Amino acid sequence: MAKDNLTNALTGLNQVEKKRSPQKHQKKRRAKRGRPKAFDPFYMFCSILVLLAIGLQFVAIALYS
């Protein structure tokens, strides 16, 4: 009896899978090369802060030496 229930469940699952629409295969995305398309203001902000910090260190060395 348990075997019959199991086979009925498996046949039901097979029927459900057959009724489902076939899924389209997704194309693999190519690796992005080169610069990013969008401009990133945060990157520029951080690079300006780094340059200012380095410049201020040179100014401090020149003033206090």
PyMOL Python script that loads the backbone (N, CA, C, O; Angstrom):
from pymol import cmd

cmd.read_pdbstr("""\
ATOM      1  N   MET A   1       0.822  -1.195   0.000  1.00  0.00           N
ATOM      2  CA  MET A   1       0.000   0.000   0.000  1.00  0.00           C
ATOM      3  C   MET A   1       0.866   1.260   0.000  1.00  0.00           C
ATOM      4  O   MET A   1       0.575   2.221  -0.712  1.00  0.00           O
ATOM      5  N   ALA A   2       1.915   1.249   0.791  1.00  0.00           N
ATOM      6  CA  ALA A   2       2.806   2.405   0.805  1.00  0.00           C
ATOM      7  C   ALA A   2       3.508   2.557  -0.536  1.00  0.00           C
ATOM      8  O   ALA A   2       3.780   3.668  -0.993  1.00  0.00           O
ATOM      9  N   LYS A   3       3.798   1.406  -1.163  1.00  0.00           N
ATOM     10  CA  LYS A   3       4.455   1.451  -2.467  1.00  0.00           C
ATOM     11  C   LYS A   3       3.528   2.066  -3.512  1.00  0.00           C
ATOM     12  O   LYS A   3       3.981   2.811  -4.381  1.00  0.00           O
ATOM     13  N   ASP A   4       2.240   1.760  -3.432  1.00  0.00           N
ATOM     14  CA  ASP A   4       1.279   2.342  -4.367  1.00  0.00           C
ATOM     15  C   ASP A   4       1.174   3.854  -4.183  1.00  0.00           C
ATOM     16  O   ASP A   4       1.095   4.600  -5.158  1.00  0.00           O
ATOM     17  N   ASN A   5       1.174   4.298  -2.929  1.00  0.00           N
ATOM     18  CA  ASN A   5       1.106   5.736  -2.664  1.00  0.00           C
ATOM     19  C   ASN A   5       2.340   6.443  -3.220  1.00  0.00           C
ATOM     20  O   ASN A   5       2.247   7.539  -3.772  1.00  0.00           O
ATOM     21  N   LEU A   6       3.487   5.803  -3.067  1.00  0.00           N
ATOM     22  CA  LEU A   6       4.729   6.396  -3.553  1.00  0.00           C
ATOM     23  C   LEU A   6       4.734   6.480  -5.079  1.00  0.00           C
ATOM     24  O   LEU A   6       5.136   7.495  -5.648  1.00  0.00           O
ATOM     25  N   THR A   7       4.288   5.415  -5.733  1.00  0.00           N
ATOM     26  CA  THR A   7       4.265   5.442  -7.203  1.00  0.00           C
ATOM     27  C   THR A   7       3.244   6.455  -7.714  1.00  0.00           C
ATOM     28  O   THR A   7       3.482   7.118  -8.724  1.00  0.00           O
ATOM     29  N   ASN A   8       2.112   6.579  -7.029  1.00  0.00           N
ATOM     30  CA  ASN A   8       1.119   7.581  -7.426  1.00  0.00           C
ATOM     31  C   ASN A   8       1.680   8.994  -7.274  1.00  0.00           C
ATOM     32  O   ASN A   8       1.451   9.857  -8.122  1.00  0.00           O
ATOM     33  N   ALA A   9       2.406   9.216  -6.202  1.00  0.00           N
ATOM     34  CA  ALA A   9       2.994  10.539  -5.984  1.00  0.00           C
ATOM     35  C   ALA A   9       4.038  10.844  -7.054  1.00  0.00           C
ATOM     36  O   ALA A   9       4.113  11.964  -7.557  1.00  0.00           O
ATOM     37  N   LEU A  10       4.843   9.838  -7.396  1.00  0.00           N
ATOM     38  CA  LEU A  10       5.875  10.060  -8.414  1.00  0.00           C
ATOM     39  C   LEU A  10       5.269  10.306  -9.791  1.00  0.00           C
ATOM     40  O   LEU A  10       5.757  11.155 -10.538  1.00  0.00           O
ATOM     41  N   THR A  11       4.215   9.575 -10.133  1.00  0.00           N
ATOM     42  CA  THR A  11       3.574   9.807 -11.434  1.00  0.00           C
ATOM     43  C   THR A  11       2.911  11.183 -11.457  1.00  0.00           C
ATOM     44  O   THR A  11       2.907  11.855 -12.488  1.00  0.00           O
ATOM     45  N   GLY A  12       2.357  11.595 -10.332  1.00  0.00           N
ATOM     46  CA  GLY A  12       1.772  12.940 -10.254  1.00  0.00           C
ATOM     47  C   GLY A  12       2.827  14.015 -10.456  1.00  0.00           C
ATOM     48  O   GLY A  12       2.585  15.007 -11.143  1.00  0.00           O
ATOM     49  N   LEU A  13       3.998  13.818  -9.857  1.00  0.00           N
ATOM     50  CA  LEU A  13       5.078  14.784 -10.039  1.00  0.00           C
ATOM     51  C   LEU A  13       5.545  14.827 -11.487  1.00  0.00           C
ATOM     52  O   LEU A  13       5.823  15.901 -12.020  1.00  0.00           O
ATOM     53  N   ASN A  14       5.630  13.676 -12.118  1.00  0.00           N
ATOM     54  CA  ASN A  14       6.042  13.639 -13.524  1.00  0.00           C
ATOM     55  C   ASN A  14       5.046  14.375 -14.413  1.00  0.00           C
ATOM     56  O   ASN A  14       5.445  15.068 -15.349  1.00  0.00           O
ATOM     57  N   GLN A  15       3.762  14.230 -14.128  1.00  0.00           N
ATOM     58  CA  GLN A  15       2.751  14.924 -14.921  1.00  0.00           C
ATOM     59  C   GLN A  15       2.843  16.434 -14.726  1.00  0.00           C
ATOM     60  O   GLN A  15       2.678  17.203 -15.673  1.00  0.00           O
ATOM     61  N   VAL A  16       3.106  16.847 -13.500  1.00  0.00           N
ATOM     62  CA  VAL A  16       3.236  18.283 -13.232  1.00  0.00           C
ATOM     63  C   VAL A  16       4.441  18.843 -13.975  1.00  0.00           C
ATOM     64  O   VAL A  16       4.368  19.934 -14.540  1.00  0.00           O
ATOM     65  N   GLU A  17       5.548  18.105 -13.979  1.00  0.00           N
ATOM     66  CA  GLU A  17       6.743  18.574 -14.682  1.00  0.00           C
ATOM     67  C   GLU A  17       6.505  18.652 -16.182  1.00  0.00           C
ATOM     68  O   GLU A  17       7.038  19.546 -16.840  1.00  0.00           O
ATOM     69  N   LYS A  18       5.724  17.744 -16.735  1.00  0.00           N
ATOM     70  CA  LYS A  18       5.441  17.781 -18.170  1.00  0.00           C
ATOM     71  C   LYS A  18       4.568  18.979 -18.522  1.00  0.00           C
ATOM     72  O   LYS A  18       4.712  19.547 -19.605  1.00  0.00           O
ATOM     73  N   LYS A  19       3.665  19.372 -17.625  1.00  0.00           N
ATOM     74  CA  LYS A  19       2.758  20.481 -17.903  1.00  0.00           C
ATOM     75  C   LYS A  19       3.456  21.833 -17.806  1.00  0.00           C
ATOM     76  O   LYS A  19       3.014  22.808 -18.413  1.00  0.00           O
ATOM     77  N   ARG A  20       4.525  21.888 -17.057  1.00  0.00           N
ATOM     78  CA  ARG A  20       5.230  23.157 -16.905  1.00  0.00           C
ATOM     79  C   ARG A  20       5.806  23.588 -18.244  1.00  0.00           C
ATOM     80  O   ARG A  20       6.238  22.766 -19.053  1.00  0.00           O
ATOM     81  N   SER A  21       5.800  24.891 -18.456  1.00  0.00           N
ATOM     82  CA  SER A  21       6.378  25.389 -19.707  1.00  0.00           C
ATOM     83  C   SER A  21       7.894  25.228 -19.654  1.00  0.00           C
ATOM     84  O   SER A  21       8.503  25.424 -18.602  1.00  0.00           O
ATOM     85  N   PRO A  22       8.494  24.877 -20.764  1.00  0.00           N
ATOM     86  CA  PRO A  22       9.955  24.705 -20.750  1.00  0.00           C
ATOM     87  C   PRO A  22      10.649  26.035 -20.505  1.00  0.00           C
ATOM     88  O   PRO A  22      10.293  27.057 -21.093  1.00  0.00           O
ATOM     89  N   GLN A  23      11.633  26.004 -19.639  1.00  0.00           N
ATOM     90  CA  GLN A  23      12.339  27.233 -19.298  1.00  0.00           C
ATOM     91  C   GLN A  23      13.374  27.536 -20.367  1.00  0.00           C
ATOM     92  O   GLN A  23      14.036  26.641 -20.892  1.00  0.00           O
ATOM     93  N   LYS A  24      13.497  28.821 -20.677  1.00  0.00           N
ATOM     94  CA  LYS A  24      14.491  29.241 -21.657  1.00  0.00           C
ATOM     95  C   LYS A  24      15.867  29.211 -21.004  1.00  0.00           C
ATOM     96  O   LYS A  24      16.026  29.554 -19.833  1.00  0.00           O
ATOM     97  N   HIS A  25      16.837  28.800 -21.772  1.00  0.00           N
ATOM     98  CA  HIS A  25      18.198  28.805 -21.257  1.00  0.00           C
ATOM     99  C   HIS A  25      18.717  30.233 -21.275  1.00  0.00           C
ATOM    100  O   HIS A  25      18.666  30.917 -22.297  1.00  0.00           O
ATOM    101  N   GLN A  26      19.214  30.668 -20.130  1.00  0.00           N
ATOM    102  CA  GLN A  26      19.737  32.023 -20.055  1.00  0.00           C
ATOM    103  C   GLN A  26      21.130  32.074 -20.662  1.00  0.00           C
ATOM    104  O   GLN A  26      21.953  31.182 -20.457  1.00  0.00           O
ATOM    105  N   LYS A  27      21.371  33.135 -21.411  1.00  0.00           N
ATOM    106  CA  LYS A  27      22.687  33.302 -22.015  1.00  0.00           C
ATOM    107  C   LYS A  27      23.689  33.713 -20.941  1.00  0.00           C
ATOM    108  O   LYS A  27      23.356  34.445 -20.009  1.00  0.00           O
ATOM    109  N   LYS A  28      24.898  33.238 -21.084  1.00  0.00           N
ATOM    110  CA  LYS A  28      25.940  33.617 -20.141  1.00  0.00           C
ATOM    111  C   LYS A  28      26.337  35.062 -20.399  1.00  0.00           C
ATOM    112  O   LYS A  28      26.504  35.486 -21.543  1.00  0.00           O
ATOM    113  N   ARG A  29      26.484  35.808 -19.310  1.00  0.00           N
ATOM    114  CA  ARG A  29      26.890  37.198 -19.445  1.00  0.00           C
ATOM    115  C   ARG A  29      28.393  37.280 -19.673  1.00  0.00           C
ATOM    116  O   ARG A  29      29.178  36.558 -19.058  1.00  0.00           O
ATOM    117  N   ARG A  30      28.762  38.164 -20.558  1.00  0.00           N
ATOM    118  CA  ARG A  30      30.179  38.361 -20.817  1.00  0.00           C
ATOM    119  C   ARG A  30      30.794  39.188 -19.693  1.00  0.00           C
ATOM    120  O   ARG A  30      30.121  40.008 -19.069  1.00  0.00           O
ATOM    121  N   ALA A  31      32.058  38.966 -19.450  1.00  0.00           N
ATOM    122  CA  ALA A  31      32.757  39.744 -18.435  1.00  0.00           C
ATOM    123  C   ALA A  31      32.900  41.182 -18.925  1.00  0.00           C
ATOM    124  O   ALA A  31      33.234  41.431 -20.084  1.00  0.00           O
ATOM    125  N   LYS A  32      32.640  42.115 -18.023  1.00  0.00           N
ATOM    126  CA  LYS A  32      32.731  43.522 -18.393  1.00  0.00           C
ATOM    127  C   LYS A  32      34.199  43.916 -18.520  1.00  0.00           C
ATOM    128  O   LYS A  32      35.033  43.564 -17.686  1.00  0.00           O
ATOM    129  N   ARG A  33      34.486  44.647 -19.573  1.00  0.00           N
ATOM    130  CA  ARG A  33      35.855  45.097 -19.797  1.00  0.00           C
ATOM    131  C   ARG A  33      35.874  46.613 -19.874  1.00  0.00           C
ATOM    132  O   ARG A  33      34.892  47.242 -20.268  1.00  0.00           O
ATOM    133  N   GLY A  34      37.001  47.190 -19.494  1.00  0.00           N
ATOM    134  CA  GLY A  34      37.169  48.628 -19.625  1.00  0.00           C
ATOM    135  C   GLY A  34      36.530  49.388 -18.476  1.00  0.00           C
ATOM    136  O   GLY A  34      36.272  48.847 -17.401  1.00  0.00           O
ATOM    137  N   ARG A  35      36.288  50.658 -18.746  1.00  0.00           N
ATOM    138  CA  ARG A  35      35.729  51.523 -17.713  1.00  0.00           C
ATOM    139  C   ARG A  35      34.255  51.203 -17.488  1.00  0.00           C
ATOM    140  O   ARG A  35      33.569  50.733 -18.396  1.00  0.00           O
ATOM    141  N   PRO A  36      33.774  51.457 -16.278  1.00  0.00           N
ATOM    142  CA  PRO A  36      32.335  51.276 -16.049  1.00  0.00           C
ATOM    143  C   PRO A  36      31.536  52.322 -16.830  1.00  0.00           C
ATOM    144  O   PRO A  36      32.029  53.414 -17.110  1.00  0.00           O
ATOM    145  N   LYS A  37      30.323  51.976 -17.169  1.00  0.00           N
ATOM    146  CA  LYS A  37      29.513  52.875 -17.986  1.00  0.00           C
ATOM    147  C   LYS A  37      29.080  54.113 -17.203  1.00  0.00           C
ATOM    148  O   LYS A  37      29.073  55.219 -17.744  1.00  0.00           O
ATOM    149  N   ALA A  38      28.724  53.935 -15.951  1.00  0.00           N
ATOM    150  CA  ALA A  38      28.229  55.045 -15.150  1.00  0.00           C
ATOM    151  C   ALA A  38      29.382  55.721 -14.418  1.00  0.00           C
ATOM    152  O   ALA A  38      30.321  55.056 -13.981  1.00  0.00           O
ATOM    153  N   PHE A  39      29.310  57.036 -14.286  1.00  0.00           N
ATOM    154  CA  PHE A  39      30.321  57.790 -13.550  1.00  0.00           C
ATOM    155  C   PHE A  39      30.057  57.626 -12.063  1.00  0.00           C
ATOM    156  O   PHE A  39      28.920  57.735 -11.604  1.00  0.00           O
ATOM    157  N   ASP A  40      31.110  57.365 -11.324  1.00  0.00           N
ATOM    158  CA  ASP A  40      30.960  57.151  -9.888  1.00  0.00           C
ATOM    159  C   ASP A  40      31.514  58.355  -9.140  1.00  0.00           C
ATOM    160  O   ASP A  40      32.733  58.482  -9.022  1.00  0.00           O
ATOM    161  N   PRO A  41      30.660  59.249  -8.628  1.00  0.00           N
ATOM    162  CA  PRO A  41      31.165  60.433  -7.924  1.00  0.00           C
ATOM    163  C   PRO A  41      31.843  60.088  -6.601  1.00  0.00           C
ATOM    164  O   PRO A  41      32.725  60.819  -6.150  1.00  0.00           O
ATOM    165  N   PHE A  42      31.444  58.994  -5.983  1.00  0.00           N
ATOM    166  CA  PHE A  42      32.059  58.620  -4.703  1.00  0.00           C
ATOM    167  C   PHE A  42      33.526  58.269  -4.889  1.00  0.00           C
ATOM    168  O   PHE A  42      34.350  58.573  -4.026  1.00  0.00           O
ATOM    169  N   TYR A  43      33.859  57.636  -5.998  1.00  0.00           N
ATOM    170  CA  TYR A  43      35.251  57.290  -6.290  1.00  0.00           C
ATOM    171  C   TYR A  43      36.084  58.556  -6.448  1.00  0.00           C
ATOM    172  O   TYR A  43      37.199  58.633  -5.934  1.00  0.00           O
ATOM    173  N   MET A  44      35.549  59.549  -7.156  1.00  0.00           N
ATOM    174  CA  MET A  44      36.272  60.807  -7.334  1.00  0.00           C
ATOM    175  C   MET A  44      36.410  61.539  -6.005  1.00  0.00           C
ATOM    176  O   MET A  44      37.459  62.119  -5.727  1.00  0.00           O
ATOM    177  N   PHE A  45      35.367  61.520  -5.183  1.00  0.00           N
ATOM    178  CA  PHE A  45      35.410  62.167  -3.870  1.00  0.00           C
ATOM    179  C   PHE A  45      36.505  61.557  -3.001  1.00  0.00           C
ATOM    180  O   PHE A  45      37.254  62.279  -2.343  1.00  0.00           O
ATOM    181  N   CYS A  46      36.596  60.239  -3.000  1.00  0.00           N
ATOM    182  CA  CYS A  46      37.620  59.570  -2.186  1.00  0.00           C
ATOM    183  C   CYS A  46      39.019  59.860  -2.713  1.00  0.00           C
ATOM    184  O   CYS A  46      39.949  60.049  -1.929  1.00  0.00           O
ATOM    185  N   SER A  47      39.173  59.895  -4.024  1.00  0.00           N
ATOM    186  CA  SER A  47      40.507  60.169  -4.573  1.00  0.00           C
ATOM    187  C   SER A  47      40.931  61.606  -4.283  1.00  0.00           C
ATOM    188  O   SER A  47      42.110  61.856  -4.028  1.00  0.00           O
ATOM    189  N   ILE A  48      39.998  62.551  -4.316  1.00  0.00           N
ATOM    190  CA  ILE A  48      40.330  63.938  -3.970  1.00  0.00           C
ATOM    191  C   ILE A  48      40.718  64.038  -2.502  1.00  0.00           C
ATOM    192  O   ILE A  48      41.656  64.756  -2.156  1.00  0.00           O
ATOM    193  N   LEU A  49      40.002  63.319  -1.633  1.00  0.00           N
ATOM    194  CA  LEU A  49      40.357  63.337  -0.211  1.00  0.00           C
ATOM    195  C   LEU A  49      41.755  62.785   0.025  1.00  0.00           C
ATOM    196  O   LEU A  49      42.500  63.318   0.848  1.00  0.00           O
ATOM    197  N   VAL A  50      42.116  61.734  -0.680  1.00  0.00           N
ATOM    198  CA  VAL A  50      43.454  61.153  -0.533  1.00  0.00           C
ATOM    199  C   VAL A  50      44.507  62.150  -0.983  1.00  0.00           C
ATOM    200  O   VAL A  50      45.522  62.321  -0.308  1.00  0.00           O
ATOM    201  N   LEU A  51      44.283  62.809  -2.110  1.00  0.00           N
ATOM    202  CA  LEU A  51      45.245  63.796  -2.599  1.00  0.00           C
ATOM    203  C   LEU A  51      45.377  64.975  -1.642  1.00  0.00           C
ATOM    204  O   LEU A  51      46.481  65.472  -1.420  1.00  0.00           O
ATOM    205  N   LEU A  52      44.262  65.424  -1.074  1.00  0.00           N
ATOM    206  CA  LEU A  52      44.323  66.517  -0.101  1.00  0.00           C
ATOM    207  C   LEU A  52      45.075  66.102   1.157  1.00  0.00           C
ATOM    208  O   LEU A  52      45.838  66.895   1.709  1.00  0.00           O
ATOM    209  N   ALA A  53      44.874  64.886   1.610  1.00  0.00           N
ATOM    210  CA  ALA A  53      45.571  64.412   2.808  1.00  0.00           C
ATOM    211  C   ALA A  53      47.072  64.348   2.567  1.00  0.00           C
ATOM    212  O   ALA A  53      47.858  64.730   3.435  1.00  0.00           O
ATOM    213  N   ILE A  54      47.474  63.870   1.398  1.00  0.00           N
ATOM    214  CA  ILE A  54      48.907  63.810   1.082  1.00  0.00           C
ATOM    215  C   ILE A  54      49.478  65.223   0.979  1.00  0.00           C
ATOM    216  O   ILE A  54      50.572  65.489   1.476  1.00  0.00           O
ATOM    217  N   GLY A  55      48.745  66.122   0.340  1.00  0.00           N
ATOM    218  CA  GLY A  55      49.204  67.510   0.223  1.00  0.00           C
ATOM    219  C   GLY A  55      49.323  68.189   1.570  1.00  0.00           C
ATOM    220  O   GLY A  55      50.281  68.922   1.812  1.00  0.00           O
ATOM    221  N   LEU A  56      48.365  67.956   2.449  1.00  0.00           N
ATOM    222  CA  LEU A  56      48.426  68.561   3.782  1.00  0.00           C
ATOM    223  C   LEU A  56      49.600  68.028   4.587  1.00  0.00           C
ATOM    224  O   LEU A  56      50.181  68.760   5.388  1.00  0.00           O
ATOM    225  N   GLN A  57      49.953  66.785   4.390  1.00  0.00           N
ATOM    226  CA  GLN A  57      51.129  66.252   5.084  1.00  0.00           C
ATOM    227  C   GLN A  57      52.396  66.948   4.612  1.00  0.00           C
ATOM    228  O   GLN A  57      53.269  67.253   5.423  1.00  0.00           O
ATOM    229  N   PHE A  58      52.510  67.204   3.315  1.00  0.00           N
ATOM    230  CA  PHE A  58      53.676  67.927   2.809  1.00  0.00           C
ATOM    231  C   PHE A  58      53.713  69.355   3.351  1.00  0.00           C
ATOM    232  O   PHE A  58      54.785  69.866   3.677  1.00  0.00           O
ATOM    233  N   VAL A  59      52.550  70.000   3.447  1.00  0.00           N
ATOM    234  CA  VAL A  59      52.491  71.360   3.995  1.00  0.00           C
ATOM    235  C   VAL A  59      52.898  71.350   5.462  1.00  0.00           C
ATOM    236  O   VAL A  59      53.647  72.223   5.901  1.00  0.00           O
ATOM    237  N   ALA A  60      52.417  70.382   6.217  1.00  0.00           N
ATOM    238  CA  ALA A  60      52.767  70.300   7.637  1.00  0.00           C
ATOM    239  C   ALA A  60      54.257  70.041   7.812  1.00  0.00           C
ATOM    240  O   ALA A  60      54.879  70.607   8.711  1.00  0.00           O
ATOM    241  N   ILE A  61      54.832  69.206   6.978  1.00  0.00           N
ATOM    242  CA  ILE A  61      56.278  68.940   7.061  1.00  0.00           C
ATOM    243  C   ILE A  61      57.058  70.212   6.742  1.00  0.00           C
ATOM    244  O   ILE A  61      58.057  70.504   7.400  1.00  0.00           O
ATOM    245  N   ALA A  62      56.616  70.968   5.745  1.00  0.00           N
ATOM    246  CA  ALA A  62      57.327  72.193   5.364  1.00  0.00           C
ATOM    247  C   ALA A  62      57.216  73.260   6.444  1.00  0.00           C
ATOM    248  O   ALA A  62      58.179  73.985   6.695  1.00  0.00           O
ATOM    249  N   LEU A  63      56.059  73.368   7.086  1.00  0.00           N
ATOM    250  CA  LEU A  63      55.874  74.408   8.099  1.00  0.00           C
ATOM    251  C   LEU A  63      56.601  74.095   9.403  1.00  0.00           C
ATOM    252  O   LEU A  63      57.201  74.987  10.003  1.00  0.00           O
ATOM    253  N   TYR A  64      56.555  72.865   9.840  1.00  0.00           N
ATOM    254  CA  TYR A  64      57.076  72.531  11.163  1.00  0.00           C
ATOM    255  C   TYR A  64      58.503  71.997  11.149  1.00  0.00           C
ATOM    256  O   TYR A  64      59.017  71.609  12.198  1.00  0.00           O
ATOM    257  N   SER A  65      59.149  71.966  10.003  1.00  0.00           N
ATOM    258  CA  SER A  65      60.528  71.480  10.011  1.00  0.00           C
ATOM    259  C   SER A  65      61.499  72.633  10.182  1.00  0.00           C
ATOM    260  O   SER A  65      62.711  72.420  10.213  1.00  0.00           O
TER     261      SER A  65
END
""", "prot")
cmd.dss("prot")
cmd.show_as("cartoon", "prot")
cmd.util.cbc("prot")
cmd.orient("prot")
